[in-house]
Amino acid sequence: MLPKVPIMETEKFGELLYKKLIGKSPTQQKTMRCYYRKIFNETGEIPEALLTENSKKLCGRKKLIDAEVAERFIAMVKASADDDISSPGFVPRRLRKIRNFRKLLETELGRKIPKDQLYRLAKEQNLYEFLDKPDFDDDKFVSTGKNHFRSVPVFDLIQIDGCVMKYLKIKDENNEWRSPAVISFMDTGSRFIFNMHLCFSESNQSSVEAFSDFMRSTLFPNKKVRLRPDNSNGFLNLKRPIHELNQKYSTLNGLLFDEDFARVLEAKDKIHLERSHKTLHNFEFFMIQELKDRIALRKEGTKFFSGKMEKTVISHIDITLSELKACGIMEKYRYNHNSTSHIFTDDGMRMRWTPQQKLDDFMYGVETTMISEKDIESLSVYGFQKEVISAPKSRSFVYHGRQYFIHKEVNNYWQLRRMDKVRVSADGDQLFIFEDKDNGTLILTAFATQAPIRSEKSVKAKEEKKKTQNQTDMITSLLENSGMVINKSRLFREYDNGLTQDIAAELLEQHAEKYEKYAGEKGFISFNLFLADFINRNKAEVKPYADLRKVA
């Protein structure tokens, strides 16, 4: 039972509290009023902080955190900026952030730690000297700005984009080191992340697999849902499965998937998801910490940060893509994002909400549609590479030296007779035939009637083509990470003239400052400069000439 407070004491408390609140902001007044009233009601005595002129020492806030946390925090920050990049506590500069160390401390000690106390401790102990210390002597810090955009209702716009990890590499199926990528699906209205698919590149197959996972795990309201993928080749392939699902599920005033692709080189079309990539890169710090027992080595690397090429340290983790998926580490990131309140910007106003709660509030009482597993599995045929051929005019035809047959039970064979061209994808003994359109759906499936006949010459040609494809893919990835816009036909032409991955890396290192001036939206200029440097390099090489004199 609360103590009874005399009326005189109550009036005196009110006068002292009024004086205390003079000159404070409305938010501070509300907080202080609740704080002092709670103490007064529970104890029946006027708080000493109201009676003393110098009351900052009595306001209840501790000046510093306890010695154990302070000592551990200082040790972690200093160890993260060690000159030896192979030391266990080393952290790349862009991951050296107080909020990252705070989460790690909370995990180690099993309790909450106020972030403002850590920031105050870092300032008093001059720890920013270690937090901002560059990984290398020629590294410089570049800051970025902020943008605000208009709000969108929940489930009106789903942003789709991929993000390549910068600070770690894992092993692929060929036992080579590669940076994993994450394809994410985010609702613009609630900032809820539906799905995060791990892969190595934004290829046709990866985009279709990620899209299938998104369809499998999501309950859709019966309304128009705009899907906005990035305008890359892999994501452009999603026009086909979107068209097929609309044919099966779209109804009048009901569910409709509207393809609304982002414009080329316009990151602001999907700015909310692009902004979350920065948080995802911060999460790489915790991935490296959780998998530190499997780190094989740390190496110097170059990455593109905020319009500038910088040196950084890349951790090589001895783990495969399937093992990384199985450990569920990306699901932890997604759950933490969706279940935690964040400060977002809507119409230029900063507001705080939890993505999961905002999505649940919208979905309550709304009619929904669930995509069937059978229809989702049928989308896998769109993940293969396609080739344009003349439409077969009979049920038996030859494709790449192999005989195929269309069964009589196939009812829509008549559609091929009305077409001049079709697109096909081969998968084992099956040949999938599609409409010759960017959003063309599957018409039918033909089956092989004989085993493939492969001569020694064709096998060597296929291996050489695969080797060339791998080399050009690696060169393309290297140049795109440098902020260049690639012209594939010109790149293939210079590859035939002797361009290799080692030469590309050498040119990028020699002319880094020149390329950085035009990186980003003007990346095509830096790509043209790169090609010019390669051509001049070839001209500069002294080639031995044959001795044409006849031997007597």
C-alpha positions as CSV (number, residue, x, y, z in Angstrom):
1,M,0.0,0.0,0.0
2,L,1.4,3.4,-1.0
3,P,2.0,6.0,1.8
4,K,-0.3,8.9,2.3
5,V,1.3,12.2,1.4
6,P,0.3,15.5,3.2
7,I,-1.2,18.1,1.0
8,M,1.5,20.7,1.8
9,E,4.2,18.2,0.7
10,T,2.3,17.6,-2.6
11,E,2.1,21.3,-3.3
12,K,5.8,21.8,-2.5
13,F,6.6,18.9,-4.8
14,G,4.6,20.4,-7.6
15,E,6.4,23.8,-7.3
16,L,9.9,22.2,-7.2
17,L,9.1,19.9,-10.1
18,Y,7.8,22.9,-12.2
19,K,11.1,24.8,-11.6
20,K,13.0,21.7,-12.5
21,L,11.2,21.4,-15.9
22,I,11.8,25.0,-17.0
23,G,13.9,25.2,-20.1
24,K,13.5,21.5,-20.9
25,S,12.1,20.1,-24.2
26,P,8.6,18.5,-24.2
27,T,10.1,15.0,-24.4
28,Q,12.5,15.7,-21.5
29,Q,9.6,17.2,-19.5
30,K,7.4,14.2,-20.0
31,T,10.2,11.8,-19.0
32,M,11.3,13.7,-15.9
33,R,7.7,14.3,-14.7
34,C,7.0,10.5,-14.9
35,Y,10.3,9.7,-13.2
36,Y,10.0,12.1,-10.2
37,R,6.3,11.4,-9.7
38,K,6.9,7.7,-9.5
39,I,9.6,8.2,-6.8
40,F,7.3,10.7,-4.9
41,N,4.3,8.4,-5.0
42,E,6.2,5.3,-3.9
43,T,8.2,6.9,-1.0
44,G,6.1,9.8,0.0
45,E,9.2,12.0,0.1
46,I,10.4,14.8,-2.2
47,P,13.4,13.4,-4.2
48,E,16.6,14.9,-3.1
49,A,17.5,15.9,-6.7
50,L,14.6,18.5,-6.6
51,L,15.9,20.0,-3.3
52,T,19.5,20.3,-4.4
53,E,20.8,22.9,-6.8
54,N,23.6,20.8,-8.2
55,S,21.3,17.8,-8.8
56,K,23.1,16.1,-11.7
57,K,24.9,13.8,-9.3
58,L,21.6,12.7,-7.8
59,C,19.5,12.3,-11.0
60,G,20.0,8.5,-11.0
61,R,22.2,8.0,-14.1
62,K,25.5,6.3,-13.6
63,K,28.5,8.1,-15.0
64,L,30.3,5.0,-16.2
65,I,29.5,1.3,-16.7
66,D,31.0,-1.2,-14.3
67,A,34.7,-2.0,-14.5
68,E,34.3,-5.5,-16.0
69,V,32.3,-4.3,-19.1
70,A,34.6,-1.2,-19.5
71,E,37.8,-3.3,-19.4
72,R,36.5,-5.9,-21.9
73,F,35.1,-3.2,-24.2
74,I,38.4,-1.3,-24.3
75,A,40.4,-4.5,-24.9
76,M,38.1,-5.5,-27.8
77,V,38.3,-2.1,-29.5
78,K,42.1,-2.0,-29.2
79,A,42.5,-5.6,-30.4
80,S,40.3,-4.9,-33.4
81,A,42.8,-2.4,-34.8
82,D,45.8,-4.6,-34.4
83,D,48.6,-4.0,-37.0
84,D,48.7,-7.8,-37.6
85,I,45.6,-8.7,-39.6
86,S,46.0,-12.4,-38.8
87,S,45.4,-11.8,-35.1
88,P,42.1,-13.4,-33.7
89,G,40.7,-10.1,-32.5
90,F,41.3,-8.1,-35.7
91,V,38.2,-6.5,-37.3
92,P,38.1,-4.5,-40.6
93,R,37.6,-0.7,-40.1
94,R,34.1,-0.6,-41.7
95,L,32.9,-3.3,-39.2
96,R,34.6,-1.6,-36.2
97,K,31.4,0.0,-34.8
98,I,30.3,0.4,-31.2
99,R,26.9,-1.2,-31.9
100,N,28.7,-4.3,-33.2
101,F,30.9,-4.5,-30.1
102,R,27.8,-3.8,-27.9
103,K,26.0,-6.9,-29.3
104,L,29.0,-9.0,-28.9
105,L,29.5,-7.9,-25.2
106,E,25.8,-8.6,-24.5
107,T,26.2,-12.1,-25.9
108,E,29.3,-12.8,-23.9
109,L,28.0,-11.4,-20.5
110,G,24.4,-12.3,-21.0
111,R,22.9,-8.9,-20.0
112,K,21.9,-5.6,-21.6
113,I,24.4,-2.8,-21.8
114,P,23.3,0.8,-22.4
115,K,24.7,2.0,-25.7
116,D,25.0,5.7,-24.5
117,Q,27.5,4.5,-21.8
118,L,29.7,2.8,-24.4
119,Y,29.7,5.9,-26.6
120,R,30.6,8.0,-23.5
121,L,33.4,5.6,-22.6
122,A,34.8,5.6,-26.1
123,K,35.0,9.4,-26.1
124,E,36.6,9.6,-22.6
125,Q,39.1,6.8,-23.4
126,N,39.8,8.2,-26.9
127,L,38.9,4.9,-28.5
128,Y,37.8,6.5,-31.8
129,E,41.5,6.6,-32.6
130,F,41.3,2.8,-32.9
131,L,37.7,2.7,-34.3
132,D,38.7,4.9,-37.2
133,K,42.2,3.5,-37.8
134,P,42.5,2.5,-41.5
135,D,43.3,-1.1,-42.3
136,F,46.2,0.2,-44.5
137,D,48.2,3.3,-44.6
138,D,46.7,4.6,-47.8
139,D,43.1,4.0,-46.8
140,K,40.8,7.0,-46.3
141,F,37.4,7.3,-44.8
142,V,34.5,8.4,-47.0
143,S,31.1,9.4,-45.5
144,T,27.7,9.0,-47.2
145,G,24.5,11.0,-47.0
146,K,20.8,10.2,-46.3
147,N,17.6,10.4,-48.4
148,H,13.9,10.4,-47.6
149,F,11.1,8.9,-49.7
150,R,7.4,8.7,-49.6
151,S,5.5,6.0,-47.7
152,V,3.8,3.1,-49.5
153,P,1.0,0.9,-48.1
154,V,1.8,-2.5,-46.7
155,F,2.1,-5.2,-49.5
156,D,1.9,-2.6,-52.3
157,L,5.5,-2.9,-53.3
158,I,8.0,-5.8,-52.8
159,Q,11.6,-4.8,-53.5
160,I,14.0,-7.6,-54.7
161,D,17.7,-7.2,-54.9
162,G,21.0,-9.1,-54.3
163,C,23.9,-8.1,-52.2
164,V,27.4,-9.6,-52.4
165,M,29.3,-9.9,-49.1
166,K,32.4,-7.9,-48.8
167,Y,34.4,-9.2,-45.9
168,L,34.3,-13.0,-46.2
169,K,34.6,-15.7,-48.8
170,I,33.6,-19.4,-48.8
171,K,34.3,-22.4,-50.9
172,D,32.2,-23.2,-54.0
173,E,31.6,-26.6,-55.7
174,N,35.0,-26.4,-57.4
175,N,36.8,-25.8,-54.1
176,E,37.6,-22.2,-55.0
177,W,37.1,-19.1,-52.8
178,R,34.1,-17.0,-53.7
179,S,32.1,-14.3,-52.1
180,P,28.5,-15.4,-51.3
181,A,25.5,-13.2,-52.3
182,V,22.1,-12.8,-50.6
183,I,18.9,-12.2,-52.6
184,S,16.4,-10.4,-50.4
185,F,12.6,-9.7,-50.6
186,M,11.4,-6.7,-48.6
187,D,8.0,-5.2,-48.2
188,T,8.3,-1.4,-48.6
189,G,5.4,-0.4,-46.4
190,S,6.3,-2.5,-43.3
191,R,10.1,-3.0,-44.1
192,F,9.4,-6.8,-43.4
193,I,12.0,-9.1,-45.0
194,F,10.2,-12.1,-46.4
195,N,13.1,-14.2,-47.6
196,M,16.9,-14.2,-47.8
197,H,18.4,-16.7,-50.4
198,L,22.1,-17.5,-50.3
199,C,23.8,-18.0,-53.6
200,F,27.0,-17.2,-55.5
201,S,25.6,-15.0,-58.3
202,E,22.3,-13.4,-59.5
203,S,21.9,-15.9,-62.3
204,N,18.6,-17.2,-63.8
205,Q,18.6,-20.3,-61.6
206,S,19.4,-18.4,-58.4
207,S,16.7,-15.8,-59.0
208,V,14.1,-18.5,-59.8
209,E,15.1,-20.5,-56.7
210,A,14.9,-17.3,-54.5
211,F,11.5,-16.4,-56.1
212,S,10.2,-19.9,-55.4
213,D,11.2,-19.8,-51.8
214,F,9.5,-16.4,-51.5
215,M,6.3,-17.8,-52.9
216,R,6.5,-20.9,-50.7
217,S,6.9,-18.9,-47.4
218,T,4.4,-16.0,-48.0
219,L,0.7,-15.7,-47.7
220,F,-0.5,-13.0,-50.1
221,P,-3.5,-10.7,-49.6
222,N,-6.1,-10.6,-52.4
223,K,-4.9,-7.3,-53.9
224,K,-2.5,-5.9,-56.5
225,V,1.1,-6.6,-55.4
226,R,3.9,-4.9,-57.3
227,L,7.2,-6.8,-57.5
228,R,10.3,-4.6,-58.1
229,P,13.4,-6.7,-58.9
230,D,16.7,-5.2,-59.9
231,N,17.1,-4.7,-63.7
232,S,19.8,-7.4,-64.1
233,N,19.6,-10.3,-66.5
234,G,19.0,-12.9,-63.8
235,F,16.1,-10.9,-62.4
236,L,14.6,-10.0,-65.8
237,N,14.1,-13.8,-66.2
238,L,11.4,-13.5,-63.4
239,K,9.0,-12.1,-65.9
240,R,8.2,-15.6,-67.1
241,P,7.2,-17.2,-63.7
242,I,5.3,-14.0,-62.7
243,H,3.3,-14.3,-65.9
244,E,2.5,-17.9,-65.3
245,L,1.3,-17.3,-61.7
246,N,-0.9,-14.5,-62.9
247,Q,-2.5,-16.9,-65.5
248,K,-3.3,-19.3,-62.6
249,Y,-4.2,-17.1,-59.7
250,S,-5.1,-13.5,-60.8
251,T,-8.8,-12.6,-60.4
252,L,-10.9,-9.4,-60.9
253,N,-10.2,-7.1,-57.9
254,G,-8.2,-9.9,-56.4
255,L,-4.5,-11.1,-56.3
256,L,-2.4,-9.8,-59.2
257,F,1.4,-9.8,-59.4
258,D,2.5,-6.6,-61.3
259,E,6.0,-6.6,-62.6
260,D,7.5,-3.2,-61.8
261,F,11.3,-3.5,-62.5
262,A,13.7,-0.9,-61.2
263,R,15.3,1.3,-63.8
264,V,18.9,0.7,-65.0
265,L,21.4,2.3,-62.6
266,E,18.7,3.8,-60.5
267,A,19.4,2.5,-56.9
268,K,16.8,4.9,-55.5
269,D,14.0,2.8,-57.1
270,K,14.7,0.2,-54.3
271,I,16.4,2.5,-51.8
272,H,14.9,0.9,-48.7
273,L,16.4,-2.5,-49.6
274,E,19.7,-0.9,-50.7
275,R,19.9,0.8,-47.3
276,S,19.4,-2.5,-45.5
277,H,22.5,-3.8,-47.4
278,K,24.6,-1.6,-45.1
279,T,23.2,-3.4,-42.1
280,L,23.8,-6.8,-43.8
281,H,27.4,-5.9,-44.2
282,N,27.6,-5.0,-40.5
283,F,26.2,-8.5,-39.8
284,E,29.2,-10.0,-41.6
285,F,31.1,-9.1,-38.4
286,F,28.9,-11.6,-36.4
287,M,29.1,-14.2,-39.2
288,I,32.9,-14.0,-39.0
289,Q,32.8,-14.2,-35.1
290,E,30.4,-17.2,-35.1
291,L,32.5,-19.1,-37.7
292,K,35.9,-17.9,-36.5
293,D,36.9,-21.5,-35.7
294,R,36.7,-22.3,-39.5
295,I,38.7,-19.3,-40.7
296,A,41.4,-20.7,-43.0
297,L,43.2,-17.4,-43.7
298,R,42.9,-13.6,-43.9
299,K,44.0,-11.8,-47.0
300,E,44.2,-8.3,-48.3
301,G,41.5,-7.4,-50.9
302,T,40.0,-4.4,-52.6
303,K,36.3,-3.5,-52.5
304,F,34.2,-0.6,-53.7
305,F,32.9,1.6,-50.9
306,S,30.8,4.8,-51.4
307,G,32.2,5.6,-54.8
308,K,35.8,4.7,-54.0
309,M,38.0,1.7,-54.2
310,E,39.5,0.8,-50.9
311,K,41.8,-1.9,-49.4
312,T,40.3,-4.2,-46.8
313,V,40.8,-7.5,-45.1
314,I,38.8,-10.5,-46.3
315,S,38.3,-13.6,-44.1
316,H,38.3,-16.9,-46.0
317,I,36.1,-19.4,-44.1
318,D,36.3,-23.1,-44.9
319,I,32.6,-23.8,-45.3
320,T,30.4,-24.6,-48.3
321,L,27.2,-22.8,-49.4
322,S,25.0,-25.7,-48.4
323,E,26.6,-25.8,-44.9
324,L,26.2,-22.0,-44.6
325,K,22.5,-22.4,-45.4
326,A,22.1,-25.3,-43.0
327,C,23.5,-23.4,-40.0
328,G,20.6,-20.9,-40.2
329,I,22.7,-17.8,-39.7
330,M,20.8,-15.7,-42.3
331,E,17.5,-16.7,-40.7
332,K,18.8,-15.3,-37.4
333,Y,19.5,-12.0,-39.1
334,R,16.0,-12.0,-40.7
335,Y,14.3,-12.8,-37.4
336,N,16.2,-10.1,-35.6
337,H,15.4,-7.5,-38.2
338,N,11.7,-8.4,-38.3
339,S,11.1,-8.7,-34.5
340,T,13.1,-5.6,-33.4
341,S,11.8,-2.0,-33.5
342,H,13.6,0.3,-35.8
343,I,13.4,4.0,-36.6
344,F,12.2,4.4,-40.2
345,T,11.5,7.4,-42.4
346,D,8.1,7.9,-44.0
347,D,7.3,11.0,-45.9
348,G,10.3,12.7,-44.3
349,M,9.1,11.9,-40.7
350,R,11.1,9.6,-38.5
351,M,8.9,7.0,-36.8
352,R,9.6,3.8,-34.8
353,W,7.9,0.5,-35.4
354,T,8.4,-3.3,-35.6
355,P,8.2,-4.8,-39.1
356,Q,6.5,-8.0,-37.9
357,Q,3.9,-6.2,-35.9
358,K,3.1,-3.7,-38.7
359,L,2.7,-6.6,-41.2
360,D,0.5,-8.6,-38.7
361,D,-1.8,-5.6,-38.1
362,F,-2.3,-5.3,-41.9
363,M,-2.9,-9.0,-42.5
364,Y,-5.5,-9.3,-39.7
365,G,-8.9,-10.0,-41.2
366,V,-7.7,-9.8,-44.8
367,E,-8.6,-12.4,-47.4
368,T,-5.5,-14.2,-48.5
369,T,-4.2,-16.6,-51.2
370,M,-1.5,-19.3,-50.8
371,I,0.4,-20.5,-53.8
372,S,0.3,-24.3,-54.1
373,E,3.5,-26.4,-53.8
374,K,2.8,-28.0,-57.2
375,D,2.7,-24.7,-59.0
376,I,5.8,-23.5,-57.2
377,E,7.8,-26.6,-58.2
378,S,6.7,-26.1,-61.8
379,L,8.6,-22.7,-61.8
380,S,12.0,-24.5,-61.7
381,V,11.9,-24.9,-65.6
382,Y,12.5,-21.2,-65.9
383,G,15.9,-21.3,-64.3
384,F,17.8,-22.8,-67.2
385,Q,19.6,-20.9,-70.0
386,K,17.4,-20.4,-73.1
387,E,18.2,-20.4,-76.8
388,V,16.1,-19.1,-79.7
389,I,15.4,-21.7,-82.4
390,S,12.9,-22.2,-85.3
391,A,9.7,-23.7,-84.0
392,P,9.5,-27.4,-84.8
393,K,6.8,-28.2,-87.4
394,S,6.6,-32.0,-86.6
395,R,6.5,-34.0,-83.4
396,S,9.9,-35.5,-84.1
397,F,12.8,-33.0,-84.6
398,V,16.6,-32.6,-84.0
399,Y,18.2,-30.2,-81.6
400,H,22.0,-30.0,-81.3
401,G,22.4,-33.4,-83.0
402,R,20.0,-35.1,-80.7
403,Q,16.6,-36.5,-81.6
404,Y,13.5,-35.3,-79.6
405,F,9.9,-36.3,-79.7
406,I,6.6,-34.7,-78.6
407,H,4.1,-37.2,-77.3
408,K,0.6,-37.4,-78.9
409,E,-1.0,-36.8,-75.5
410,V,0.3,-33.2,-75.5
411,N,-2.8,-31.1,-76.5
412,N,-1.2,-27.8,-77.1
413,Y,1.2,-28.9,-79.8
414,W,-0.9,-26.9,-82.3
415,Q,0.5,-23.7,-80.8
416,L,3.9,-24.4,-82.3
417,R,2.5,-24.5,-85.8
418,R,1.5,-20.8,-85.4
419,M,5.0,-19.7,-84.3
420,D,8.1,-18.9,-86.3
421,K,10.5,-18.9,-83.3
422,V,10.5,-20.4,-79.8
423,R,12.9,-20.5,-76.9
424,V,14.2,-23.8,-75.5
425,S,16.1,-25.1,-72.5
426,A,17.7,-28.5,-72.3
427,D,17.8,-30.4,-69.0
428,G,19.0,-34.0,-69.2
429,D,16.6,-35.9,-71.5
430,Q,14.0,-33.1,-71.5
431,L,13.7,-30.1,-73.7
432,F,11.4,-27.3,-72.5
433,I,9.9,-25.2,-75.2
434,F,8.7,-21.6,-74.3
435,E,7.1,-18.7,-76.1
436,D,9.5,-16.4,-77.8
437,K,8.8,-13.4,-75.5
438,D,10.5,-11.9,-72.5
439,N,7.6,-13.1,-70.3
440,G,6.9,-16.2,-72.4
441,T,5.6,-19.2,-70.5
442,L,6.2,-22.9,-71.0
443,I,4.3,-24.4,-74.0
444,L,5.3,-28.1,-73.7
445,T,8.1,-30.5,-73.0
446,A,9.8,-32.7,-75.6
447,F,11.8,-35.9,-74.7
448,A,15.0,-37.3,-76.1
449,T,14.7,-40.6,-78.0
450,Q,18.5,-41.3,-78.0
451,A,21.5,-40.8,-75.8
452,P,23.6,-37.7,-76.6
453,I,26.4,-38.4,-79.1
454,R,29.5,-36.5,-78.1
455,S,32.7,-36.6,-80.1
456,E,36.1,-35.9,-78.6
457,K,36.1,-32.6,-80.5
458,S,32.7,-31.5,-79.1
459,V,33.8,-32.4,-75.5
460,K,37.0,-30.3,-75.8
461,A,35.0,-27.4,-77.3
462,K,32.5,-27.6,-74.4
463,E,35.2,-27.7,-71.8
464,E,36.9,-24.7,-73.5
465,K,33.6,-22.8,-73.6
466,K,33.0,-23.5,-69.9
467,K,36.6,-22.3,-69.1
468,T,36.0,-19.1,-71.1
469,Q,32.7,-18.5,-69.4
470,N,34.2,-18.9,-65.9
471,Q,37.0,-16.5,-66.8
472,T,34.7,-13.8,-68.3
473,D,32.4,-14.1,-65.3
474,M,35.3,-13.5,-62.9
475,I,36.5,-10.5,-64.9
476,T,33.0,-9.1,-65.1
477,S,32.6,-9.5,-61.3
478,L,36.0,-7.8,-60.7
479,L,35.1,-4.8,-62.9
480,E,31.6,-4.4,-61.6
481,N,32.9,-4.3,-58.0
482,S,35.1,-1.4,-59.2
483,G,31.9,0.5,-60.2
484,M,32.1,-0.1,-63.9
485,V,29.2,-0.6,-66.3
486,I,30.1,-3.5,-68.5
487,N,29.6,-3.9,-72.3
488,K,29.6,-7.7,-72.6
489,S,30.3,-7.9,-76.4
490,R,33.4,-5.6,-76.1
491,L,34.6,-7.5,-73.0
492,F,34.4,-10.8,-74.9
493,R,36.3,-9.3,-77.9
494,E,39.1,-8.1,-75.7
495,Y,39.1,-11.5,-73.9
496,D,39.8,-13.1,-77.3
497,N,42.7,-10.6,-77.7
498,G,44.3,-11.8,-74.5
499,L,42.5,-10.2,-71.5
500,T,42.8,-12.3,-68.4
501,Q,41.7,-11.9,-64.7
502,D,45.3,-11.2,-63.7
503,I,45.8,-8.5,-66.3
504,A,42.4,-6.9,-65.3
505,A,43.5,-6.9,-61.6
506,E,46.8,-5.4,-62.5
507,L,45.2,-2.5,-64.5
508,L,42.7,-1.8,-61.8
509,E,45.5,-1.4,-59.3
510,Q,47.7,0.8,-61.6
511,H,44.9,3.2,-62.6
512,A,42.6,3.0,-59.6
513,E,42.4,6.8,-59.1
514,K,41.4,7.4,-62.8
515,Y,38.6,4.8,-62.7
516,E,37.2,6.0,-59.3
517,K,36.4,9.4,-60.9
518,Y,33.6,7.9,-63.1
519,A,32.6,4.9,-60.9
520,G,28.8,4.4,-60.3
521,E,26.3,6.0,-62.7
522,K,29.1,7.0,-65.1
523,G,30.7,3.6,-64.9
524,F,30.6,3.1,-68.7
525,I,33.3,5.9,-69.0
526,S,35.6,4.0,-66.5
527,F,35.0,0.8,-68.5
528,N,36.0,2.5,-71.8
529,L,39.2,3.9,-70.0
530,F,39.9,0.3,-68.8
531,L,39.7,-1.1,-72.4
532,A,41.9,1.7,-73.7
533,D,44.5,1.0,-71.0
534,F,44.4,-2.7,-72.0
535,I,44.9,-1.9,-75.7
536,N,47.8,0.4,-74.9
537,R,49.3,-2.3,-72.7
538,N,49.3,-4.7,-75.6
539,K,50.9,-2.1,-77.9
540,A,53.6,-1.4,-75.4
541,E,54.7,-5.0,-75.3
542,V,57.7,-5.8,-77.6
543,K,56.8,-8.7,-79.8
544,P,59.7,-10.7,-81.3
545,Y,59.7,-10.8,-85.1
546,A,60.6,-13.8,-87.2
547,D,63.8,-13.8,-89.1
548,L,62.7,-13.8,-92.7
549,R,66.2,-14.2,-94.1
550,K,66.6,-17.3,-96.1
551,V,69.3,-19.7,-94.9
552,A,71.7,-20.2,-97.8
